[in-house]
Amino acid sequence: MNELSQLRQDAFAPAHTADIADALVQSSGLRIEVDRRRGRGAGLNPSGRFEDQRREQFDDGWQSLEELEPFKTEVQIEKPKTAITRNDSPDIPFDRSVNPYRGCEHGCIYCFARPTHSYMGLSAGLDFEAKLFAKPDAPRLLERELSKPGYKVKPIAIGTNTDPYQRIERDWRIMRQLLEVLEKANHPVMIVTKSALVARDIDILGKMAAKGLAKVAISVTTLDRKLARLMEPRASTPTKRLEAVRQLTDAGIPTGVLASPLIPALNDHELERILDAAQAAGAVSASYILLRLPLEVSPLFRDWLLRHYPDRYRHVMSLIKSMRGGKDYDAEFGKRMKGEGPYAWQISRRFEMATKRLGLARRGVALRDDLFVRPDGAGVQLSLL
């Protein structure tokens, strides 16, 4: 049994399971030293699942590990052929999205988008947080796609994979350029973020919201600053996110709070407090998603638990399995967002009761799609007469 398999062992194993697993990972060469990953979420940087070689670090006696540099944020340019990504998932309320960046410096240990870095030949661990890709052509491509004669208008979701307002957006400003394209075309947009930087674009979002074309959801995972720093090391603090909710709401932008992911025995007890704080900040709607651990995310999250909350390791994983049919994750539509079983039902009922008490809508406001003005066709090849 290798080290990652050890992490997946039954959560009902003997009481010293966490100590054994932690020692195995520590001695395996998989875990990156703290000085190299300071300020990051993941503690591992395993090879991607499509790679034919496996990386691990070991001491060769020459103190070479001490010479390795810390992980620094690097940004490369990605040149996609299209801006809009489409999906047919029955359990999400949109069929198209735009992602201005690949990878995310926020470093949220639970991020379900981490496995997408494997398609770039990189790790879902520290590479996902430090080796980022920007798509500066995305605004031009978006305008071109909206210009096509056959394009049918439906809300575009932004922030569904990686955060469009992560730190590098301050310099690249790709998200703002996307909003400028959408505003010009009177195209509806829904945004999900955990960054207070979204307030920078109130001037655009406010005008769009006045026409019924924009809404925002801000993810508030916990109100505990210590837990937030450990779990989402480079994201805005919970206080800053709630301040952003207030700023957006005051500007007339319909804003909701996404209490997710809920992690049993770690932050799920905060659900009502998060919703109370959201309503006090002016949020008009709320939703939640249960922790998702697809593919490489599971061992990364398990290692994080072993490092920061070893005393809760068995209990947290036991409850997760109880809501995922005995597995770390069940990707089946209809189950992957909310889970199943008694504990998942209890969370669902708590959410229903809290939102009803607070007057928070379960879904955000509907956006208009009848004001669309097709762009002038910039970048589109002219049709033959």
C-alpha positions as CSV (number, residue, x, y, z in Angstrom):
1,M,0.0,0.0,0.0
2,N,1.5,3.3,-1.0
3,E,1.3,6.6,0.9
4,L,-1.8,8.0,-0.9
5,S,-3.6,4.7,-0.6
6,Q,-2.8,4.8,3.2
7,L,-4.7,8.1,3.3
8,R,-7.7,6.5,1.8
9,Q,-8.0,3.7,4.4
10,D,-11.2,3.1,6.4
11,A,-11.9,6.0,8.7
12,F,-13.0,3.5,11.4
13,A,-9.5,2.1,11.7
14,P,-7.7,2.1,15.1
15,A,-7.3,5.4,17.0
16,H,-3.7,5.9,15.9
17,T,-4.6,5.9,12.2
18,A,-4.0,9.6,11.8
19,D,-0.5,9.3,13.4
20,I,0.4,6.4,11.2
21,A,-0.8,8.1,8.0
22,D,0.9,11.4,8.9
23,A,4.2,9.6,9.6
24,L,4.0,7.7,6.3
25,V,3.3,10.9,4.3
26,Q,6.0,12.8,6.1
27,S,8.6,10.1,5.4
28,S,7.6,9.4,1.8
29,G,9.0,12.5,0.2
30,L,5.6,13.6,-0.9
31,R,5.1,16.4,1.6
32,I,6.8,19.7,0.8
33,E,8.7,21.4,3.5
34,V,6.8,24.2,5.2
35,D,9.3,26.9,4.3
36,R,8.8,26.2,0.6
37,R,5.0,26.3,0.8
38,R,4.4,29.0,3.3
39,G,1.2,30.8,2.6
40,R,-0.1,28.0,0.4
41,G,-3.0,25.6,1.1
42,A,-1.7,22.2,-0.2
43,G,1.1,20.4,1.5
44,L,1.7,18.0,-1.4
45,N,2.7,18.4,-5.0
46,P,2.2,14.9,-6.5
47,S,2.6,14.3,-10.2
48,G,-0.5,14.7,-12.4
49,R,-2.5,11.5,-13.0
50,F,-1.6,11.6,-16.7
51,E,2.1,11.7,-16.2
52,D,4.2,8.5,-16.6
53,Q,6.7,9.6,-13.9
54,R,6.3,10.2,-10.2
55,R,8.1,13.0,-8.4
56,E,9.2,12.8,-4.8
57,Q,11.9,14.6,-2.8
58,F,14.6,12.9,-0.7
59,D,17.7,13.9,1.1
60,D,20.8,12.6,-0.9
61,G,23.2,13.7,1.9
62,W,24.3,16.9,0.1
63,Q,21.7,19.2,1.8
64,S,20.2,19.8,-1.6
65,L,16.7,20.1,-0.2
66,E,17.8,23.2,1.7
67,E,18.7,24.9,-1.6
68,L,15.2,24.5,-3.2
69,E,13.4,27.8,-3.6
70,P,9.9,28.5,-2.1
71,F,7.0,28.1,-4.5
72,K,6.5,31.5,-6.2
73,T,3.5,32.5,-8.2
74,E,4.2,32.2,-11.9
75,V,1.8,33.3,-14.6
76,Q,1.8,32.0,-18.2
77,I,-0.4,33.1,-21.1
78,E,-2.9,30.6,-22.4
79,K,-4.4,31.1,-25.8
80,P,-7.8,29.2,-26.0
81,K,-9.8,29.0,-29.2
82,T,-13.0,29.9,-27.5
83,A,-14.0,31.9,-24.4
84,I,-17.4,30.2,-23.6
85,T,-17.4,26.7,-22.0
86,R,-20.7,24.9,-22.2
87,N,-22.1,22.1,-19.9
88,D,-25.3,20.1,-19.7
89,S,-25.2,19.3,-16.0
90,P,-28.7,19.0,-14.6
91,D,-27.7,20.2,-11.1
92,I,-26.3,23.6,-11.8
93,P,-28.4,26.6,-12.9
94,F,-26.4,27.6,-16.0
95,D,-25.2,26.0,-19.2
96,R,-22.3,28.3,-20.1
97,S,-19.4,29.9,-18.3
98,V,-16.2,31.9,-18.9
99,N,-13.0,31.4,-17.0
100,P,-10.4,34.1,-17.4
101,Y,-7.7,32.1,-15.4
102,R,-6.6,28.5,-15.0
103,G,-5.3,27.7,-11.5
104,C,-6.0,29.9,-8.5
105,E,-3.7,31.6,-6.0
106,H,-6.3,31.6,-3.3
107,G,-5.1,28.0,-2.6
108,C,-8.3,26.7,-1.1
109,I,-7.5,23.2,-0.1
110,Y,-10.9,21.9,-1.0
111,C,-11.1,23.3,-4.5
112,F,-12.8,20.9,-6.8
113,A,-11.1,22.5,-9.8
114,R,-7.6,21.4,-8.7
115,P,-7.7,18.2,-11.0
116,T,-7.9,20.4,-14.1
117,H,-4.2,21.2,-13.7
118,S,-3.4,17.6,-14.6
119,Y,-4.5,18.4,-18.2
120,M,-1.6,20.8,-18.3
121,G,1.0,18.3,-17.1
122,L,1.1,19.9,-13.7
123,S,0.1,18.9,-10.2
124,A,-3.2,19.5,-8.6
125,G,-1.3,20.4,-5.4
126,L,1.0,23.3,-5.1
127,D,1.3,23.8,-8.9
128,F,-2.4,24.6,-9.0
129,E,-1.8,27.5,-6.6
130,A,1.5,28.7,-7.9
131,K,1.6,28.0,-11.7
132,L,-1.2,30.0,-13.1
133,F,-2.5,30.6,-16.6
134,A,-4.1,33.9,-17.8
135,K,-6.2,34.2,-20.9
136,P,-5.8,37.8,-22.1
137,D,-7.6,37.0,-25.4
138,A,-10.8,36.0,-23.5
139,P,-12.6,39.3,-23.9
140,R,-11.9,39.5,-27.6
141,L,-13.0,35.9,-28.1
142,L,-16.1,36.5,-26.0
143,E,-17.1,39.4,-28.2
144,R,-16.6,37.4,-31.3
145,E,-18.7,34.5,-30.0
146,L,-21.5,36.9,-29.0
147,S,-21.4,38.4,-32.5
148,K,-22.2,35.1,-34.2
149,P,-25.7,35.1,-35.9
150,G,-26.7,31.8,-34.2
151,Y,-25.8,32.8,-30.7
152,K,-28.7,32.5,-28.2
153,V,-28.7,34.5,-25.0
154,K,-28.6,32.9,-21.6
155,P,-26.8,34.0,-18.5
156,I,-23.0,33.5,-18.5
157,A,-21.5,32.3,-15.2
158,I,-18.0,33.5,-14.2
159,G,-16.1,32.1,-11.3
160,T,-17.5,28.5,-11.5
161,N,-14.1,26.9,-11.9
162,T,-11.4,29.2,-10.6
163,D,-11.9,32.7,-9.0
164,P,-12.0,35.5,-11.5
165,Y,-11.0,38.0,-8.8
166,Q,-7.9,36.2,-7.5
167,R,-4.9,38.3,-6.8
168,I,-3.4,38.4,-10.3
169,E,-6.6,40.1,-11.6
170,R,-5.3,43.3,-10.0
171,D,-2.6,43.4,-12.7
172,W,-4.2,41.5,-15.6
173,R,-7.7,43.0,-15.4
174,I,-9.2,40.3,-17.7
175,M,-12.3,40.0,-15.6
176,R,-13.0,43.7,-15.9
177,Q,-12.6,43.6,-19.7
178,L,-15.0,40.7,-19.9
179,L,-17.6,42.7,-17.9
180,E,-17.1,45.6,-20.3
181,V,-17.9,43.3,-23.3
182,L,-21.0,42.0,-21.5
183,E,-22.2,45.4,-20.5
184,K,-21.9,46.7,-24.0
185,A,-23.9,43.8,-25.3
186,N,-26.5,44.0,-22.5
187,H,-25.7,40.3,-21.8
188,P,-26.7,38.7,-18.4
189,V,-24.0,37.6,-16.1
190,M,-23.8,35.8,-12.8
191,I,-20.5,35.9,-10.7
192,V,-19.2,33.7,-8.0
193,T,-16.2,34.8,-6.0
194,K,-14.6,34.8,-2.5
195,S,-12.6,38.0,-3.2
196,A,-13.5,41.5,-2.0
197,L,-11.9,42.7,-5.2
198,V,-15.3,42.3,-6.9
199,A,-16.2,45.6,-5.3
200,R,-13.8,47.3,-7.7
201,D,-16.2,46.7,-10.6
202,I,-19.3,48.1,-8.9
203,D,-19.4,50.9,-11.5
204,I,-20.0,48.3,-14.2
205,L,-22.0,45.8,-12.2
206,G,-24.3,48.5,-10.8
207,K,-25.3,49.7,-14.3
208,M,-25.9,46.1,-15.4
209,A,-27.9,45.3,-12.3
210,A,-30.1,48.3,-12.9
211,K,-31.2,46.6,-16.1
212,G,-31.6,43.2,-14.5
213,L,-28.5,41.9,-16.1
214,A,-26.1,41.0,-13.2
215,K,-26.0,39.3,-9.8
216,V,-23.2,38.2,-7.6
217,A,-22.7,35.3,-5.1
218,I,-19.9,35.6,-2.5
219,S,-18.6,32.4,-1.0
220,V,-18.3,32.6,2.8
221,T,-17.0,29.3,4.1
222,T,-16.4,30.2,7.7
223,L,-16.4,33.2,10.0
224,D,-13.3,31.8,11.9
225,R,-10.3,33.8,10.7
226,K,-7.9,31.1,11.8
227,L,-9.7,28.4,9.9
228,A,-10.1,30.6,6.9
229,R,-6.4,31.4,6.8
230,L,-5.5,27.7,7.0
231,M,-8.2,26.5,4.5
232,E,-8.2,29.5,2.1
233,P,-4.7,31.1,2.7
234,R,-4.8,33.8,0.0
235,A,-8.5,34.6,-0.2
236,S,-10.1,37.7,1.3
237,T,-10.9,37.4,5.0
238,P,-14.5,36.5,6.0
239,T,-14.9,40.1,7.2
240,K,-13.8,41.6,3.9
241,R,-16.2,39.3,2.0
242,L,-19.1,40.4,4.1
243,E,-18.1,44.0,3.6
244,A,-18.2,43.3,-0.1
245,V,-21.7,41.9,0.2
246,R,-22.7,45.2,1.9
247,Q,-21.0,47.4,-0.8
248,L,-22.6,45.4,-3.7
249,T,-26.0,45.5,-2.1
250,D,-25.8,49.2,-1.4
251,A,-25.1,49.7,-5.1
252,G,-28.3,47.9,-6.0
253,I,-26.6,44.6,-7.2
254,P,-28.5,41.5,-6.1
255,T,-26.0,39.6,-4.0
256,G,-26.2,36.2,-2.3
257,V,-23.9,34.2,-0.1
258,L,-22.7,30.7,-0.9
259,A,-22.0,28.9,2.4
260,S,-19.7,26.3,0.9
261,P,-18.2,24.0,1.1
262,L,-19.8,22.7,4.3
263,I,-17.4,20.3,5.9
264,P,-18.8,18.0,8.6
265,A,-17.3,18.4,12.0
266,L,-15.2,21.3,10.8
267,N,-17.3,24.3,9.7
268,D,-20.9,22.9,9.3
269,H,-21.8,24.1,12.8
270,E,-21.3,27.6,11.5
271,L,-24.1,27.4,8.9
272,E,-26.7,29.5,10.8
273,R,-24.1,32.0,11.9
274,I,-22.9,32.5,8.3
275,L,-26.5,33.0,7.1
276,D,-27.2,35.4,9.9
277,A,-24.1,37.4,9.0
278,A,-25.0,37.3,5.3
279,Q,-28.5,38.6,5.9
280,A,-27.2,41.4,8.2
281,A,-24.8,42.4,5.4
282,G,-27.7,42.7,3.0
283,A,-27.6,39.4,1.1
284,V,-30.9,38.6,-0.6
285,S,-30.3,34.9,-1.3
286,A,-28.2,32.0,0.0
287,S,-27.2,28.5,-1.0
288,Y,-24.7,25.8,0.1
289,I,-22.7,22.9,-1.3
290,L,-21.3,19.9,0.6
291,L,-17.6,19.3,0.4
292,R,-16.6,17.6,-2.8
293,L,-13.4,15.5,-3.0
294,P,-13.0,14.3,-6.6
295,L,-9.8,12.6,-7.9
296,E,-6.6,14.3,-6.6
297,V,-8.5,16.6,-4.1
298,S,-9.1,13.7,-1.7
299,P,-5.5,13.0,-0.8
300,L,-4.7,16.7,-0.7
301,F,-7.6,17.4,1.7
302,R,-6.7,14.3,3.8
303,D,-3.1,15.5,4.2
304,W,-4.3,19.0,5.1
305,L,-6.5,17.5,7.9
306,L,-3.6,15.4,9.2
307,R,-1.4,18.5,9.4
308,H,-3.9,20.9,11.0
309,Y,-6.7,18.9,12.6
310,P,-5.3,15.4,13.3
311,D,-7.7,15.0,16.3
312,R,-10.7,15.4,13.9
313,Y,-9.3,13.4,11.0
314,R,-11.2,10.1,11.6
315,H,-14.5,11.9,12.6
316,V,-14.5,14.2,9.6
317,M,-13.7,11.5,7.1
318,S,-16.3,9.2,8.7
319,L,-19.1,11.7,8.3
320,I,-18.0,12.5,4.7
321,K,-18.2,8.8,3.8
322,S,-21.6,8.5,5.5
323,M,-22.9,11.2,3.0
324,R,-21.1,9.8,-0.1
325,G,-22.2,6.2,-0.1
326,G,-19.2,5.0,1.9
327,K,-16.7,6.7,-0.5
328,D,-14.8,10.0,-0.3
329,Y,-16.9,11.3,-3.2
330,D,-19.9,10.4,-5.3
331,A,-20.0,12.3,-8.6
332,E,-23.6,11.2,-9.5
333,F,-25.8,14.1,-10.6
334,G,-28.3,15.0,-8.0
335,K,-26.0,13.7,-5.2
336,R,-22.7,15.4,-5.7
337,M,-23.7,18.9,-4.4
338,K,-25.8,17.9,-1.3
339,G,-24.9,14.3,-0.5
340,E,-27.3,11.8,1.0
341,G,-28.1,10.0,4.2
342,P,-29.2,11.3,7.7
343,Y,-26.4,13.8,8.2
344,A,-26.8,15.3,4.8
345,W,-30.6,15.5,5.4
346,Q,-30.0,17.3,8.7
347,I,-27.8,19.9,7.0
348,S,-30.5,20.4,4.4
349,R,-33.2,20.9,7.0
350,R,-31.1,23.4,9.0
351,F,-30.5,25.4,5.8
352,E,-34.2,25.4,5.0
353,M,-35.2,26.6,8.4
354,A,-32.5,29.3,8.6
355,T,-33.2,30.7,5.2
356,K,-36.9,30.8,5.9
357,R,-36.4,32.5,9.3
358,L,-34.1,35.1,7.7
359,G,-36.2,35.7,4.5
360,L,-33.3,34.6,2.2
361,A,-34.3,33.3,-1.2
362,R,-33.1,29.9,-2.2
363,R,-32.3,31.1,-5.7
364,G,-31.1,34.5,-6.8
365,V,-33.1,36.8,-8.9
366,A,-33.8,35.9,-12.5
367,L,-31.8,37.8,-15.1
368,R,-33.2,39.4,-18.2
369,D,-32.2,38.1,-21.6
370,D,-34.3,40.3,-23.8
371,L,-32.1,43.4,-23.9
372,F,-29.2,41.7,-25.8
373,V,-27.5,43.9,-28.5
374,R,-25.3,41.8,-30.7
375,P,-21.7,43.2,-30.9
376,D,-20.6,44.7,-34.2
377,G,-18.8,41.5,-35.2
378,A,-15.2,42.4,-34.2
379,G,-13.0,39.5,-35.0
380,V,-15.7,37.6,-36.9
381,Q,-14.9,36.6,-40.5
382,L,-17.2,38.4,-42.9
383,S,-19.8,36.2,-44.7
384,L,-19.5,35.9,-48.5
385,L,-22.1,37.8,-50.3
